[in-house]
Amino acid sequence: MKYEDVARKIIEKQEGTIGMIAKQKAGQVENIEVDGDNIEFNGEATKEDIEALMNQYEEIQGKGAVGIARKAMSDLIDEEKELDLPEEIVPEDMRKENFAEGV
């Protein structure tokens, strides 16, 4: 799993909530280009790109954007363990598991 996959999943979930605005906001992130249904990344996506994407969504949805991103991540829970994701979008179950592993 790559950060690009995480970004795409978040954008997809946001589209289900806010429609075409989701891609418009994603296109405002420096490393993301949106052309119609096509989403491209300028170079390799990073944790900072995920944070910037979340900032875009939080501007219009507030903390609701975080819940949507968490739901998107819960669909990928087994696959995204190797990524350092922003803490706010890590599903609760995963946070508990990471805590238990650290003890």
C-alpha positions as CSV (number, residue, x, y, z in Angstrom):
1,M,0.0,0.0,0.0
2,K,1.2,3.4,-0.9
3,Y,0.2,6.9,0.2
4,E,-1.2,7.4,-3.3
5,D,-3.6,4.5,-2.6
6,V,-4.6,6.1,0.7
7,A,-5.3,9.4,-1.0
8,R,-7.3,7.8,-3.7
9,K,-9.4,6.0,-1.1
10,I,-10.0,9.1,0.9
11,I,-11.0,11.0,-2.3
12,E,-13.4,8.2,-3.3
13,K,-15.1,8.2,0.1
14,Q,-15.3,12.0,0.1
15,E,-17.0,11.9,-3.4
16,G,-19.7,9.8,-1.9
17,T,-20.4,12.6,0.6
18,I,-19.7,15.9,-1.1
19,G,-19.7,14.9,-4.8
20,M,-17.5,16.6,-7.4
21,I,-16.2,19.1,-4.8
22,A,-14.1,16.2,-3.5
23,K,-11.9,16.2,-6.6
24,Q,-11.9,19.9,-6.8
25,K,-10.5,20.1,-3.3
26,A,-8.0,17.3,-4.0
27,G,-6.8,19.3,-7.0
28,Q,-5.8,22.1,-4.7
29,V,-3.2,19.9,-3.0
30,E,0.2,20.7,-4.6
31,N,1.2,17.2,-5.5
32,I,-2.3,16.1,-6.9
33,E,-3.6,16.9,-10.3
34,V,-7.2,16.2,-11.2
35,D,-8.5,16.1,-14.8
36,G,-12.1,14.9,-14.9
37,D,-12.1,11.4,-13.4
38,N,-8.3,11.1,-13.7
39,I,-6.2,11.7,-10.5
40,E,-2.5,12.0,-11.0
41,F,0.3,12.6,-8.6
42,N,3.4,14.8,-9.3
43,G,6.0,12.4,-7.9
44,E,5.5,9.9,-5.1
45,A,2.7,10.8,-2.7
46,T,3.8,11.3,1.0
47,K,2.3,11.6,4.5
48,E,2.4,15.4,3.9
49,D,0.2,15.0,0.9
50,I,-2.4,13.1,3.0
51,E,-2.3,15.9,5.6
52,A,-2.7,18.6,3.0
53,L,-5.6,16.6,1.5
54,M,-7.3,16.3,4.9
55,N,-6.8,20.1,5.5
56,Q,-8.7,20.7,2.2
57,Y,-11.6,18.6,3.3
58,E,-11.6,19.9,6.9
59,E,-12.0,23.5,5.5
60,I,-15.4,22.6,4.2
61,Q,-16.5,19.7,6.5
62,G,-14.7,20.3,9.8
63,K,-14.2,17.1,11.8
64,G,-16.7,15.3,9.6
65,A,-13.9,15.0,7.1
66,V,-11.9,13.0,9.7
67,G,-14.7,10.5,10.2
68,I,-15.0,10.0,6.5
69,A,-11.2,9.4,6.2
70,R,-11.2,7.0,9.1
71,K,-14.0,5.0,7.4
72,A,-11.9,4.9,4.2
73,M,-8.9,3.7,6.2
74,S,-10.9,1.0,8.0
75,D,-11.5,-0.5,4.6
76,L,-7.7,-0.7,4.1
77,I,-6.8,-1.6,7.8
78,D,-4.8,-4.7,7.1
79,E,-3.0,-3.2,4.1
80,E,-1.9,0.2,5.4
81,K,-0.1,-0.9,8.6
82,E,3.3,-0.2,7.0
83,L,2.5,3.5,6.4
84,D,2.9,6.3,8.9
85,L,-0.5,7.9,8.6
86,P,-1.7,11.1,10.3
87,E,-3.0,9.9,13.7
88,E,-6.4,11.5,13.3
89,I,-7.4,9.2,10.4
90,V,-6.1,6.0,11.8
91,P,-9.2,3.9,12.8
92,E,-9.8,3.3,16.5
93,D,-9.3,-0.4,16.2
94,M,-5.9,0.1,14.6
95,R,-4.8,2.6,17.3
96,K,-5.6,0.1,20.0
97,E,-3.8,-2.7,18.2
98,N,-0.7,-0.4,17.7
99,F,-0.8,0.5,21.4
100,A,-1.0,-3.2,22.4
101,E,1.9,-4.0,20.1
102,G,4.0,-1.2,21.7
103,V,3.5,-2.4,25.3
